[in-house]
């Protein structure tokens, strides 16, 4: 069956953790206590399962997270402000740096989710940064109303991207898919593109929002 480890503190994986073809769920800071908590996967301590979910505070990944064709999911559940930073090393409760993205290994989906806060995507290029998950569909979800998913710092490129926010979505730099669809859904406030920003979709393009400000859209 599934392997579940949960604690009010931090979790450290210092040797290989294998649950072949079955789920692995690691949950730190279960009760959202005050303090700094993390899920750490030490170098040479590979985690292998049918799906892998890291659920809690920060993640410090130093070895492969290998889900085969299963899903890999990162969830931050406690912070109402700077919750998740994708492609950035500091400044957020859950920081997933470029080097850590390179340890994600799957042909299934990759999901980044905040239950209460904002998500920033800071110039991620999937074929370079997620080089062991180059064809994995990427899903980014902000579950709380009034919160925002922001694509900032520099342009981002994904194979396929589904982005859903109960609040808003702000695209401040070019956003592109290289093979699959691009879907942006804002259920709460605005879906906004900054001036001069391009949306480029290799397949279907879906924009849903209470108000949508669009500058340039390109289909290729």
N, C-alpha and C positions, 0 to 999 in steps of 0.2 A: 504494500500500500504506500501511500504518500509518507514522506518524511517531513515532520513539522518540528521546528525548534523555535520557541518563543520565550521572551524574557522581558522584564522591565528594565534590564540593563543593556549591555552591548553583546555582540556575538563575534567570536573570532574562529575562523576555520584555518587550522595550522597544518592539516594533513588532507590528503585527497578525501572528498566526500562523494560517494557514488550511490545512486539509487536508480539503476539502469531502467530506462523506459517508464519511470514513475516520477511523480511530482516531488520537488524539493521546495519547501517554504521556510524561509528564515525571517523571523519577526523580532526586531529589536524595539525597545521602548514601547512595549505593548500598551501601557496605560498613559502614555504621553506625559511622563514626569518631566519636571524642570531639570535641564542639564544637557550635556553633550553625549550622544549615543551613536554607535556606528555598527555596521556589519563589515568585518574585515576578512578578506580572503588573502592569506599570505602567499608570497611567491612560491610557485611549485606545489600549491595546494589546490588542484583543479576540482571544480564542482561539476558533476555529471549527473543529469537526470532527464526524464521525459519532458518536464517543464521546470523552470526555475523562477521563483518569486522572492525578491528581496524587499522586505516590508518594514519600514521603520525610519531610522535617522539617516546619517551619512553612510555612504558606501566607500570602502577602500579596497579596490580590486587589484590584486597582483598576479592573478593566474586565470586561466580560461574558465568561463561559465559556459559549459557545453550542454545544450539541450537537444542536440541532433536536429530533428525537424519540429521540435516542440517550441512553446512560447517562452520567452524570457521577459519578466516584468519587474519594473522598479516602482515602488509605491512609497510616497512620503505622506504620513497621515496626521501629523500633529501641528505643523506650522501654518499660520494664517497669512504670513507675509512672504518672505523669500524662501519658498519651499523647495523647489527643484531647479538646479542649474545643469543643463545638458551641454557638454563641451567646455566646462569651466571647472577650475580646481578649488576655488574658495568662494565664500560669500553667501552660501546657501546652506540650508539644513541638510539637503541631500545634493552633494556635488558629484557629478559624473564627468570626470575630466576626459580629454581626448584620448589619453593613453589607456584609460579604463574602458572606454568604448571599444577599443581594439581587442579586449578579452571576451567580448560578447560573441558567442559562436552558435549560430543556428540558421537554418533555412526557414524556420517558422517566424512568427511575428515577434517584434520587439516593442514593448509598451513602456512609456514613461507617464506616471500619473501622480497628481497631487490631489488629496482629498479635500484640503482646506485652503490652500494657498496658490501663489502664482508660480508659473513656470517660465524660465528664460532659456531660449535656444541660441547659443552664441557661435554661429558660423560652423555648422556641422556639415561635412561632406561624407556621405555614407560610404562610397567606394574607397575612401581613404581612411576614415576614422573607424568605421565598422567593417574592417576588411575581412572579417570572418563571418560577416552577415550581410554581404553585399546585395543579396536579392531579397532580404527579409522585409516584409511590409512593416513600416514604422507607424505606431499609434501614439499620439500625445494627447492626454486628457487632463483638464482642470475641472474638478467636479463641483466646486463651490461657486455659487452665484457671486457676482461682483469681483471675481478674480480673473486674471488675464494670462494668456499665453502670448509671449513676446518673442519674435525672431529678431535678434539684435546683433550688434558687433560687426558682422559681415554676412555675406550671402550663405544660404544653406541649400544643400542638394540631397535629395533622397531618391531611392528606387521607386517606392510608393509611399504616400503619406496620407494618413487620416488624422485630422486635428480637430478636437472637439472641446469646447469650453462652455460651462454653464454661465460664465461671465462674458469676457471679450477676447478678441484675438487682434494683436497688433503686428503687422509685418513691416519692419523698418528697413530691411534689406531684401534683395532678390531671393525668391523662393522657387525651387524647381524640382520636378521629378524627371528622372532619366528614362523610365520604362513604363511605370504604372500610373495610376490615377492620383490626383491631388484633390483632397476634400477638406474644406475649412468650414466648420459649423460653430457659430456663436449664438448660444441660446439666450444670453442675458443682455449685454450691451452691444457695442459696435464691433463690426469686423472692419478694420481699417488698414489701408496701405499707405505708407508714407509717400510723399511726392518723389517721382522718379523710380519707384520700386516696380519690378516686373514679377508677375506670376507666370511660370512656364510649366505647362503640363504636357507630358508625353502621351497621355491618354485622357480619360474623362476629367473634367474640371467641375467641382461642385463648390458653390459659395452659398452659405445660408447664414443669415443674421438679421437682427431687428433693424439695423441700418448698415449699409455696405458702402464704403468709399473705395472706389477702384480707379487706379491710374492706368495701368497697362496690363493686358493679359495676352499671353502667347500660347498657341497650341503648336506642337511640333511632332 
